[in-house]
Amino acid sequence: MRDVVALTGATGFIGSAIARRLTQEGWRVRALIRSPSLASRLADTSLQWIRGTLEDRNCLESLVDEVDAVIHCAGAVRGITEADFYRTNVEAVSRLAHITAGRSPVPRFLLISSLAAREPELSPYAASKRLGELAVAAVADLPWTALRPPVVYGPEDRAIRPLLRLMLYGIAPILGRQDARFSLLYVEDLAEAVIQWLKGNVREKHAFELDDGYPKGYTWHEVIKTVQQLRGKRVFSFRVPELIMNIIAWLNKMVASMIGYAPMFTPGKVREFRHPDWTCDSIPFSRVSGWTPKVRLEEGLRLTFGLP
């Protein structure tokens, strides 16, 4: 058995994949959880659950006590204002980082950030992810690393998977610019990057971008072409005008404000969709960790939808 790793966000899409790979590699995982009922999302029952929230210092102290590494995967992805994201993506990150730095010996700290942090002016979410990275970097004597994945997809994803499913049915709405390029990453490759960070004892205080290794990222046309090859049939594509997207986003924001839910599709999210360059270069991280992505888009889609 390897030693103990503390993990937040273990019941989420990315966090659960990381938890599975950690246990497969023999690490003992201590995971923060708000409610015991959420643990049913994971088939692996070997995790040690610490009940509490990111606001509870006592729970966080228990979470990181005598661990070798802390992997912070939890985060807010829905909201309207900066305040909706700041509490979780900045304040909670800073709190956990400071508590970790107070341990002796100090565990290594890995922040699962987002490529959105590269463009903080686009949305409150993007700004909060950048500020979260800066909050970790500001903690003295903390050996930290941040990973900035692009769009992450896989079987349990609830964000991009519906759009990919629609394409498999033969309909492809293009939500960004025709000339946009973007990187993608299959969720198990991201989990493997975490494993290699642990094994390689990476201590670079740096934010690394990750991708699946496809040169210069994908275009919408390349994604649609890949789906067509899987279907064996033509996919009908059409561009969704920016004006229509903005109208829907503003209406969604207004309704969310009135009835009190946290929306995903907002004007800030439209600006993220419309950004022309979400490509990554994972070579710097590969050099320090030895990690190499294995799953390109066609194989990733087959795995995501259980296709032969």
N, C-alpha and C positions, 0 to 999 in steps of 0.2 A: 504494500500500500504506500502511496505517496502521502504527502502531508496535507494540511487543511487549507482550503480556499474559501473565502467569504464571497458570496454572490448576491447581488440585488437584481430584481427583475426576472427571477427564475421561472415565473409562471407565464411570461410573455413569449412572443414568437421567437425572438432572437435569444432571450435568456434561457428558455427551455432547451434550445439546441445546444447552447454552451454547457448547460448542466448535464445533458446526456453525454457529451464528449468528455467532460471532466471525469464523470464516474466511470466511463469506459476505459479511461486511461489510468484509473486507480486513485484519483484524487478524492479525498473526503470533502464533501461540499456542505458548507453551512450557509443556508439561504434565508433571506428575510422574506416574510410573508405577512400580508395584512390580515387575512382570514384563513383558517385551516381548510375551509371548503375549496379554496383555490388550488390546494395541493393536488386535488383530484385531476387537474389538467396534465400532470406528469405521471407517466407510467412508472417511472423510477421512484421507488419508495425508500431508497437508501440515503436520501438527503436529510440532513439535520435542519429542521425548520426553527427559525427564531421569529416568534410572532411579534409584530410591531410595525411601525411606520418610519419613514425617513425623517420625521420630525422628532422622534423619540430618542433622545441621546442615550438613555439607559439601554435600549434595545440595540442601538448601533455599537455601544461599548461591548455588549455581549457578542455581537456579530463578528467583530474584528479581533476579539481577544485570542491571542496566541495562534494566529493564522500566518501562513507564509505569504499570501497574496490576497488582495481585495480586487474583485472585478465588479465595477459599478455599471450595470446595464439598464437599470430602471430610469425612466424618463417620461416626461409629458409630451405627447404628440398632438393633442387636441386642445384648442382654446382660441380666444379672440384677441385678448390684450397681452401686453408684455407681462403683466402680473400673473396671468393664467399659467405662464410657462416659468416665470422667474423662481417661484417657490421650490419647484421640483428640479428644474434643470440648472439652477445656479446655487440657491441657498442650500439645498440638500446635498449637492455635490461638495460644496465648500465644507459643510458640517462633517460629512463622512471623511473627507480628506484630512481635516484637522484631527479628528478622533483617531484615524489610522496613524497619523504622524506622531501621535502621543504614545503609541505602543513601543515596547522595547523587547526585542529588536523591532525596527520599523518594517512592516510588510511592504512589498511592492504594491503599487496601485495602478490598475488599468481602467481607464475610462472609455467606455464604448460611446463615442460621440456620434457625429453625423457629418457627411460631406457638406451639408447645409451650413456648417460653421465657417466654411470658406467664404461665404457671401452673406455676412450678418445683416446687411442693409435690406435684404429682400423681405424679411418677415420677422415677426416677434419670435417665432420658433427658432429660426436661424440665428438671430441675435442671442437668444438664450443658450444655444449650444456653444457658440463662441465664448460667451461669458463663463459658461461652465468650465471650459478648458482653461481659461485664464484664472479661474478660482483655484483650480488644482495646481497650476503652475506657481501660484502665489504662496503656497504652503511650504515653508522652509523645511529642508531635510527630508522631503518626501520623494522617494524614487518612483516617478510616475511615467506613464506612457498613455497616449490617447490614440484610439483608432477611429478613423473617419470612413465608415463604409458608405457606398453610394446607395442606390435602390437595392434593397435586399429582398429576395423572393424565395419561396419554398412552399411545401404542402400546407403548412399551417398559417401562412400569411393571410391577413385580412385587408391589407392596404392595396397592393398591386395585383394580387391574385385575381380579383374580380375582373379587372381590365384584361388580363391575359386570358381568362376564361371566355370573355366576350369575343376575343380574337379567335379563339379555338372554335367558337360557334360561327365564325365567318364575318364578324363585324368589328372593325378597328377604328374607333374614334381617335384622331390624333390631337392630343391636348396641348402639345407644345409647338414650337416653331418647326417648320419643315426642315430647316438647316441645322437643327439642334443635334448635338452629340452628347451621349450620356453613357456612363459605365453602369454595369450591373454586377451583382454578386450573389451567388447561391448561398443559402444560409449555412449549409454544412461547411463550406469553405471559410466563412467568417468564424465559425466555431473552431475550425482547425487552426486559424490564425491565432486565436487565443491560446490554444494548446502549445503552439510553437513559441509564443511569447513566454509562456511559463517554462517550457523545457530549455529554451535558449537563455534564460535568465536575463532577458532584455531589460536594460535600465535607462535607455535613452529618454531624456526628458523632451519629448517631441511628439507632435501629432502626425501620424502616418495615415495616408490615404490607401484604400484597398480597392482592387477591382478583380475581375475574373481573368485578366490577362489578354483580353481581346484588344488588338492594337487600336488606339485612338477612340475607343468606345464605339457605341452603336448609334445608328440613325433610326428613326421610326421606320423607314423603308426596310432596313436590314432586319428589324424585329418582325415586321409583318411578313417578310419573305421567309423567315425561319418558321413562323407559324404556318404559312402556306405549305411548306415542305412537310410538316408534321400532319396536316390535314389531308394533303393530297388534293386540295381544292383551293380555289381562289378565295382570298379574303377581301371583302369590300371595305375600303378605307375612305375616310372623309375627315377633313380638317374642321375642328370645332373653333369658330371665331373667338378671338380674345374678348370681344364685347359680350358675347353670350356667356362665356365663362365668368366674366366679372359680374354680370347681372345675377347669375345663379349664386355666386359666392356672396354677394352683398345681401341677397334675399336670405340665404342660409344664415348669415351673420345676424340679421335682424330677428329672424325667428328664434335663433338660439338665445339671443339676448332677452327676448320676451318670455320664453318658457323655461330658460335656465339649463340648457344642455351645452356640452362642450363640442363644438363642431370641428370637423377635419378640413372641410373644403371652405376656405376663406379667401379674401383678397390676397393675403400674404402667400397662401398656397398657390394661387394663380401665378403670382410673380415667380415663385419657385419653378412651376411648370414651364413658364415662358423663358426662363434663363437659357441662353444658347449653349453653355458649356458646363456640363456636369461630368466631364471625363476625369479619370484618375490615373495615377502612376504608382503602382504598388512595389516597384523595384527597390526603393529605399528601405521599405520594411522587410522585403525578402532578403536583402543584404545583411540586415542585423539579426534576423530571426531564422532564416532558412526556410520560411514558408513559401509555398508555391500553390497558387490556385489550380484546381483540377477540373472544375465543372464549367464548361462554356454553355451558351444559351440553349442550344438544341437539347443537350443532355439534361440541363436544368429544368426545362419545360417538361420533358418526359418524366423526370422524377417528381416534379410538382403535381402533375395530373395523373400519375400512375399509368403512363402510356407505354406500350411495348417498344 
